[in-house]
Amino acid sequence: MKIHWLQHVAFEGLGRIAGWAAENGCPVTGSRMFAGDALPPTDSFDMLVIMGGPMSVNDERAHPWLAGEKRFIDQAIQAGKMVLGICLGTQLLAGVAGARIRHADHKEIGWYAVEKTRAAQDAAAGCALAGRAEVFHWHGETFDLPPGTVHLARSRACENQAFAMGPRIVGLQYHLETTPESANALIEHCRHELVQAPYIQTAAEIRSQPDRFEALNLEMDRLLDYFGSIHRMQTTLD
């Protein structure tokens, strides 16, 4: 399974996704959107991973490359590619699918639980998510659910935490890929966001239980295993 990923800032990498890809023999290529890298033809990859970033989907004036990225995401969807959106990546997916992206009622930064919805029980992608899990968040915007999608997960601070567009496209507002190293990078570059608020933890709280990252990454592995099973099924049919 060939993976291509879109990076929006230098300090947000693939995290655990890179480890899973290496362990499963999946070639990985990427485009640094912030650096003006070229986007590949859609027939050169099987799965597109759209990562996070501190900018807004609506910031095309400040980041003109967002317009081209949105067109590329739409092309990948139309080509039937598997797509995983994470945080900003999910907001980009939602926007491409016609949903509104807006400021959330609360910024959510740190470790907070998400719960799977009832609708997720009947969605193929929903089976790859835990019923309830403490996950890592770093977001201040949210999205309306795109038409025709399945609402997969919610948290106390944010109703729309995940959705599926059929079996091949999943958007997660939260981060399952985060490792201790990538969390430290976020803290280093975005420390100004760690202000006192109902759903914002301190840097010390974020770092306080290192074992949480292992459990988090197991959830990431389970979702990636799901995508891998889809690819194997498609390869067998072909």
N, C-alpha and C positions, 0 to 999 in steps of 0.2 A: 504494500500500500504506500504510494508516494504522497507525501504531505508537503504542502506549501503553506507558509505562514506569513502574515502581515504584521509588521512591527511598527508601532507608532512613536515610541521614544526609546532611546538607547538603553535605558535602565529597566525596561520591562521585557524580559525574555520569555522563553518557553517554559522555564522551570521544569517540573516533573515530566511534562510532555516530551521533552528532549530525551530524558532517560528512558521513558517507555518506548519511544521510537527506536532508540539504539538497541534495546533489549529484544525488540520484535522485528528487527531487520528492515525497518521502514526508512527509505531515503527521505531526507528533509532538505528543502530549499526554502528561501525566504526573500521577502522584499521589504526593505527599510523605507517605509513611506515617507518618513521625515527627511530622508537623504536623497529622495528622488529616484530610487531604484526602479528599474523597469518591471512591469507586471508580465507574468508568463502567459502563454496561450493556455486555455483551460484544458486542453487535451494532454498537458504535460504533468498533471497531478490527479490524484484520486480524491484527496481530502483537502479542504481549505480551513485553516485555523486563523481566526481574526482575534488578535490580542487586545489588551486594554491600553489605556493612555489617559493623561490628565485633561486632554482637550474635550470639547463637546462635539457631538455629531453636527451641530448647527454652526460650527466655527469655520465655515468654508472661506470666509474673508481672510482670517488669520492663517489658515492652512488650506490653500487652494487644492492640494493633492487629494483632499477628502472627496471632491466631486468625482475624480477619476476612480478612486477606490470604490465608491458606491456603485458606479457603473460596472466595475470588475466583479464585485460581489453579486450583482444581479446576473451577470453573464454566467458566473459559476452556478448559481441557482438554476438558471434556465438550462444549463448543460447537464443537470442532474447530479452534480457533485455532492459529496458529503461535506457538510459545513458545520464547524463548531465556532460559535462566537463566545467571547469571554469579556464581560464588563463593557467597555466601549465597543468591543466587537459585537456584542449582543444588541446594543443600541443601534449600531450601524445596520445589522440584520433587520431589526424592527423597522427602522426608517426606510430601508429599501423596500420592505414589504408593505409600506403605506401607513405605518403607525406614527403617532406623535411622540417626540422625545422632549422631556420637560424636566425642570428641577424637581427633585424628590422633596417630600415633606421633611425628611431628615437625611442628613448625610449619615452613611453607615460605614464605619472604619473599624476594623478589628474582628474579633471572633464572636459571631452571633449565629443562632440556630436558624435553619430553614426547614420547612416541613413540606412534604410532597402533597399535592392536591388530590382530591378524589378523581378528577379527570385524568391525572397522570397514571392511575392504575390501568387504564384502558389504552394507553399510548405505548407503542413499542419502546420508544426512548425513555419513557417514564420508568420502565422496569429496570433500567440501568442506574437509577438514582435511589439513594437510601430514603426510607420513610421520614426520618428526621436526622439531621446531622449538624454539628457545629462546624461552620465553614468560615473562610476568611473573606472579608469584604473590604473594598476601598472604592466607594462611589458616592457621588452627590446628585446624579441625575437618574431618571427612571424612564420607562416607556409605557405606552398603552400597548395592549396585546394586538398584534397584527391580525387582520381578518383571516379566519380559517385556521388559526393556530390553536394548539392545546396548551393551556396554562399548567405548568408542571410544578412550580414551587413558590412559596411565599415566606416572608419573615414578619416579625412584629413591626419592624420599621418600614417595610416595603412590600406591598402586595405582589407585585410582578417581579419575581426573582428568576424565573426560567420559563422557557416555552419550547415547543417543538413544532416544526413545519413539516408534517409527514414524518416518516421514519429516518430520514437522512440529514435533517437539519435541526440542530439544537443550539439554543442560546442560553447562556448562564450569566446572570448579572454578577454573581459571586465568583470567587477564585478557588478552584480545586487544585490548580497547578503550582500554587505558591510553596516555595521551600524556605527554610530559614534565611538563605542567602538572598532570595528575591524579596522577601519581606524586609530585610535590612536595607536593600537598595531603595525600596519604596519609602521607608522611613527617612533615609538619608536625603532623598530628593524632594520629598513632599511633606517634610516635617511641619511646615507651616499650617497644614490642614488639621493637625492634631490639637484641636482646641477643645475646651470643655463643652460638651453637648451630650444629649441623652444616649446617643448611639455612636460615640467616638471614644475609643480607648486610648490610653497613653502608650508611648513606645514600650515602656516597661511591661504593661499588661499584654501587649501584643507578643512580646518575647518571653513571657513568664512560664509557659508550658511548652517546651520544645517538642514533646512527644505528640502534640496535636498535629504537627505537620505530617507525621508519618500516616496518621489516620486519614488526614485530608487527601494525601497523595494516593492512598488506596482507593478512595472514591474517584479520583481522576483516572486511575488505572481501569477501574470497572467501566467507566463511560467510554474510554478509548478501546477497551476490549469489545464493547458493543459495536463501535464503528468498524473495528477489525472484522467482526463476524459478518457484518453487512458486506464488506469488501470481498471476503472469502466466498460468500454466497453468490455475489455477482460474478466473480471470476469463474466459479463452477458452472454457472448458467451460460457464460460466454464460451 
